[in-house]
Amino acid sequence: MLRRNDAFEMTCENFGQDAQGVCRHDGMAVFVPGMLPGERAMVRIVKPEKRYAFGRIEQLLASAPERTEPFCPIYKRCGGCSCQHMTYETSLRFKQDQVQQLLTRVGGLDITVPPVLGMDEPFAYRNKGAYPVGEVKGEPACGFFAPRSHDLIPLPKQGCAIQRGDANAATRAALDWMKQSGTRAYDEVTGKGLVRHIMTRSTQAGGLMVVLVVTRRDIPKKELLIELLRSAVPGLVSLCLSINNRRTNVILGEEIHVLWGEGVMEDTLHGLRFSVSPLSFFQVNPVQTEKLYQLALDYAQLTGRETVVDAYCGAGTISLMLARKAKKVIGIEIVEPAIENANANAARNGITNAEFIVGATEEVLPRLVADGMRPDVIVVDPPRKGCEEAVLRAILESRPERVVYVSCGAPTLARDAKILTEGGYTAAKVQCVDMFCWTGAVETVMLFTRNE
């Protein structure tokens, strides 16, 4: 068994989850962040387990041609963009290989995963950022928590490279207000202080919303805050306060107050108009979202005669796209405010053939099937944990012609794919989309067709 602080020369064999390099010492796997296949390094063990261990690079002895200099100065401490030490093309191949291995090994599928659909410019793509606020060297700062801790890693001066420039400017302006007004950051230990998070949301048209998560409604020098933000961000649409005075890790509170501008913005996706508020769910990469949702629509193969179920529908973005091509769409979502948004978005776009039901998919879908519903197509977009067993049983019982599975977690996609194929479906198509560039995550769309 390896021991903490042991050091060995190792060669990286392949990638593990989240782009960690996988080495071996006496047959035991050692996961080393920041190491690429083919590289040799002196590796120090930092966390030994019974069957594997975690290590860190002490000295790189031989580097791979795919290695590149990270573009972010806090890359090693932040832990967010775990693929910055490799070229963008290499990160896409890593994601393709990971999905392929999981579908083959876990899912038992004989299907080829094509190259991942990447971005031409994989920077400044995020339309949302939420940064915890703290104090560093006596001054307000915001950034990210280091992995597996609540140690604040402040943003670099230029801001986050995957956020839009105006969002970074707004974040700096909010910190300037805190400094000039003497406003204190919230302290998780004592429960004292005012500002907990700085959140920004933007639209493709260029509008920006700033949300300060605070412990109380009355804030000092709010006119100064408005002045600094409007000066820094010409496209500022809204400034809101989210009141959260609970001892919790949940970022937003339920109470929202508009300090300046509008309480909502409007964004577009595939020609549909959607309302974006502080609490609304909306995918963070609009360019790649259009590709992802178009794949789901193409895989559904709608002719206008189908009844479609959209499970885990969120605010109804996929549902409304499907509704334009289907006879009827039934969306299911457990979060009630999301269903309220879905109904409002349907009305906003004049869509009358979409019905939304509040409830857990694992409860609602089996009930609908037991009552005799037999949809032609079922679309599922579950959280990372995948579909519950009751959902998969209901799908197999209702026997839709096609199942379109949108996944943000390849391991659970592979698990669920095995159940669907063993239950009478064929995995017909698969395509990955790089929604979260430079991270280890990837979105995947799969089409399952019913065996005759």
Solvent accessible surface area in square Angstrom, and as a share of the most:
residue,aa,sasa,rsa
1,M,164,0.73
2,L,17,0.08
3,R,173,0.63
4,R,158,0.58
5,N,89,0.45
6,D,28,0.15
7,A,39,0.30
8,F,57,0.24
9,E,100,0.45
10,M,7,0.03
11,T,66,0.39
12,C,3,0.02
13,E,92,0.41
14,N,71,0.36
15,F,33,0.14
16,G,10,0.10
17,Q,97,0.43
18,D,77,0.40
19,A,2,0.02
20,Q,41,0.18
21,G,0,0.00
22,V,10,0.06
23,C,0,0.00
24,R,121,0.44
25,H,41,0.18
26,D,136,0.71
27,G,61,0.58
28,M,32,0.14
29,A,15,0.11
30,V,0,0.00
31,F,48,0.20
32,V,0,0.00
33,P,76,0.48
34,G,16,0.16
35,M,0,0.00
36,L,2,0.01
37,P,46,0.29
38,G,56,0.54
39,E,0,0.00
40,R,95,0.35
41,A,0,0.00
42,M,64,0.29
43,V,0,0.00
44,R,65,0.24
45,I,0,0.00
46,V,40,0.23
47,K,105,0.44
48,P,37,0.23
49,E,53,0.24
50,K,174,0.74
51,R,209,0.76
52,Y,88,0.33
53,A,0,0.00
54,F,56,0.24
55,G,2,0.02
56,R,119,0.43
57,I,52,0.27
58,E,75,0.34
59,Q,111,0.50
60,L,63,0.31
61,L,66,0.33
62,A,35,0.28
63,S,72,0.46
64,A,11,0.08
65,P,127,0.80
66,E,56,0.25
67,R,69,0.25
68,T,51,0.29
69,E,148,0.66
70,P,36,0.22
71,F,68,0.28
72,C,22,0.13
73,P,91,0.57
74,I,9,0.04
75,Y,28,0.11
76,K,178,0.75
77,R,131,0.48
78,C,19,0.11
79,G,39,0.37
80,G,39,0.37
81,C,17,0.10
82,S,23,0.15
83,C,0,0.00
84,Q,5,0.02
85,H,3,0.01
86,M,0,0.00
87,T,45,0.26
88,Y,22,0.09
89,E,102,0.46
90,T,10,0.06
91,S,0,0.00
92,L,28,0.14
93,R,119,0.43
94,F,4,0.02
95,K,2,0.01
96,Q,38,0.17
97,D,71,0.37
98,Q,20,0.09
99,V,0,0.00
100,Q,49,0.22
101,Q,82,0.36
102,L,11,0.05
103,L,1,0.01
104,T,71,0.41
105,R,163,0.59
106,V,58,0.33
107,G,3,0.03
108,G,58,0.55
109,L,17,0.08
110,D,153,0.80
111,I,26,0.13
112,T,111,0.65
113,V,2,0.01
114,P,43,0.27
115,P,97,0.61
116,V,12,0.07
117,L,70,0.35
118,G,20,0.19
119,M,23,0.10
120,D,143,0.74
121,E,125,0.56
122,P,10,0.06
123,F,81,0.34
124,A,48,0.37
125,Y,14,0.05
126,R,58,0.21
127,N,13,0.07
128,K,54,0.23
129,G,3,0.02
130,A,32,0.25
131,Y,5,0.02
132,P,14,0.09
133,V,12,0.07
134,G,15,0.14
135,E,71,0.32
136,V,52,0.30
137,K,201,0.85
138,G,67,0.65
139,E,81,0.36
140,P,28,0.17
141,A,12,0.10
142,C,2,0.01
143,G,0,0.00
144,F,57,0.24
145,F,65,0.27
146,A,21,0.16
147,P,63,0.40
148,R,233,0.85
149,S,39,0.25
150,H,94,0.42
151,D,91,0.47
152,L,35,0.18
153,I,16,0.08
154,P,40,0.25
155,L,29,0.15
156,P,18,0.11
157,K,189,0.80
158,Q,112,0.50
159,G,5,0.05
160,C,14,0.09
161,A,41,0.31
162,I,17,0.09
163,Q,9,0.04
164,R,49,0.18
165,G,53,0.51
166,D,37,0.19
167,A,5,0.04
168,N,11,0.06
169,A,19,0.14
170,A,0,0.00
171,T,3,0.02
172,R,107,0.39
173,A,6,0.04
174,A,0,0.00
175,L,34,0.17
176,D,65,0.34
177,W,0,0.00
178,M,2,0.01
179,K,117,0.50
180,Q,102,0.45
181,S,21,0.14
182,G,57,0.55
183,T,11,0.06
184,R,150,0.55
185,A,9,0.07
186,Y,23,0.09
187,D,60,0.31
188,E,85,0.38
189,V,130,0.75
190,T,73,0.43
191,G,27,0.26
192,K,150,0.64
193,G,24,0.24
194,L,6,0.03
195,V,0,0.00
196,R,18,0.06
197,H,28,0.12
198,I,0,0.00
199,M,2,0.01
200,T,2,0.01
201,R,7,0.03
202,S,6,0.04
203,T,7,0.04
204,Q,85,0.38
205,A,100,0.78
206,G,32,0.31
207,G,12,0.11
208,L,0,0.00
209,M,0,0.00
210,V,0,0.00
211,V,0,0.00
212,L,1,0.00
213,V,0,0.00
214,V,0,0.00
215,T,21,0.12
216,R,113,0.41
217,R,150,0.55
218,D,98,0.51
219,I,20,0.10
220,P,49,0.31
221,K,118,0.50
222,K,90,0.38
223,E,116,0.52
224,L,40,0.20
225,L,0,0.00
226,I,29,0.15
227,E,113,0.51
228,L,39,0.19
229,L,0,0.00
230,R,130,0.47
231,S,92,0.59
232,A,41,0.32
233,V,2,0.01
234,P,133,0.84
235,G,31,0.30
236,L,15,0.07
237,V,46,0.26
238,S,0,0.00
239,L,0,0.00
240,C,0,0.00
241,L,0,0.00
242,S,0,0.00
243,I,20,0.10
244,N,2,0.01
245,N,107,0.55
246,R,114,0.42
247,R,164,0.60
248,T,42,0.24
249,N,122,0.63
250,V,89,0.51
251,I,60,0.30
252,L,30,0.15
253,G,2,0.02
254,E,152,0.68
255,E,85,0.38
256,I,50,0.25
257,H,31,0.14
258,V,72,0.41
259,L,42,0.21
260,W,66,0.23
261,G,42,0.40
262,E,108,0.48
263,G,27,0.26
264,V,77,0.44
265,M,11,0.05
266,E,81,0.36
267,D,4,0.02
268,T,65,0.38
269,L,3,0.02
270,H,40,0.18
271,G,67,0.64
272,L,7,0.03
273,R,99,0.36
274,F,2,0.01
275,S,22,0.14
276,V,4,0.02
277,S,24,0.15
278,P,6,0.03
279,L,90,0.45
280,S,7,0.04
281,F,112,0.46
282,F,15,0.06
283,Q,23,0.10
284,V,21,0.12
285,N,0,0.00
286,P,15,0.09
287,V,78,0.45
288,Q,0,0.00
289,T,0,0.00
290,E,55,0.25
291,K,72,0.31
292,L,0,0.00
293,Y,5,0.02
294,Q,65,0.29
295,L,29,0.14
296,A,0,0.00
297,L,23,0.11
298,D,78,0.40
299,Y,15,0.06
300,A,0,0.00
301,Q,86,0.38
302,L,28,0.14
303,T,83,0.48
304,G,36,0.35
305,R,183,0.67
306,E,13,0.06
307,T,34,0.19
308,V,0,0.00
309,V,0,0.00
310,D,0,0.00
311,A,0,0.00
312,Y,32,0.12
313,C,10,0.06
314,G,13,0.13
315,A,4,0.03
316,G,0,0.00
317,T,9,0.05
318,I,9,0.05
319,S,0,0.00
320,L,0,0.00
321,M,4,0.02
322,L,1,0.00
323,A,5,0.04
324,R,117,0.43
325,K,106,0.45
326,A,9,0.07
327,K,134,0.57
328,K,81,0.34
329,V,0,0.00
330,I,13,0.07
331,G,0,0.00
332,I,0,0.00
333,E,20,0.09
334,I,111,0.56
335,V,75,0.43
336,E,100,0.45
337,P,70,0.44
338,A,10,0.08
339,I,6,0.03
340,E,104,0.47
341,N,37,0.19
342,A,0,0.00
343,N,72,0.37
344,A,47,0.37
345,N,3,0.02
346,A,7,0.05
347,A,81,0.63
348,R,73,0.27
349,N,35,0.18
350,G,59,0.57
351,I,22,0.11
352,T,133,0.78
353,N,45,0.23
354,A,17,0.13
355,E,75,0.34
356,F,21,0.09
357,I,34,0.17
358,V,69,0.40
359,G,17,0.16
360,A,11,0.08
361,T,5,0.03
362,E,57,0.26
363,E,110,0.50
364,V,3,0.02
365,L,0,0.00
366,P,41,0.25
367,R,126,0.46
368,L,34,0.17
369,V,2,0.01
370,A,82,0.63
371,D,117,0.60
372,G,47,0.45
373,M,31,0.14
374,R,126,0.46
375,P,4,0.02
376,D,45,0.23
377,V,0,0.00
378,I,0,0.00
379,V,0,0.00
380,V,0,0.00
381,D,33,0.17
382,P,6,0.04
383,P,67,0.42
384,R,137,0.50
385,K,127,0.54
386,G,2,0.01
387,C,6,0.03
388,E,41,0.19
389,E,119,0.53
390,A,25,0.19
391,V,0,0.00
392,L,4,0.02
393,R,139,0.51
394,A,4,0.03
395,I,0,0.00
396,L,40,0.20
397,E,106,0.48
398,S,3,0.02
399,R,86,0.31
400,P,1,0.00
401,E,77,0.34
402,R,30,0.11
403,V,0,0.00
404,V,0,0.00
405,Y,1,0.01
406,V,1,0.00
407,S,3,0.02
408,C,30,0.18
409,G,3,0.03
410,A,13,0.10
411,P,64,0.40
412,T,26,0.15
413,L,0,0.00
414,A,0,0.00
415,R,97,0.35
416,D,0,0.00
417,A,0,0.00
418,K,83,0.35
419,I,66,0.33
420,L,0,0.00
421,T,34,0.20
422,E,128,0.57
423,G,29,0.28
424,G,19,0.18
425,Y,3,0.01
426,T,67,0.39
427,A,17,0.13
428,A,48,0.37
429,K,103,0.44
430,V,8,0.05
431,Q,20,0.09
432,C,0,0.00
433,V,0,0.00
434,D,0,0.00
435,M,0,0.00
436,F,44,0.18
437,C,0,0.00
438,W,14,0.05
439,T,26,0.15
440,G,19,0.18
441,A,25,0.19
442,V,12,0.07
443,E,8,0.04
444,T,2,0.01
445,V,0,0.00
446,M,0,0.00
447,L,2,0.01
448,F,0,0.00
449,T,40,0.23
450,R,72,0.26
451,N,67,0.34
452,E,193,0.87
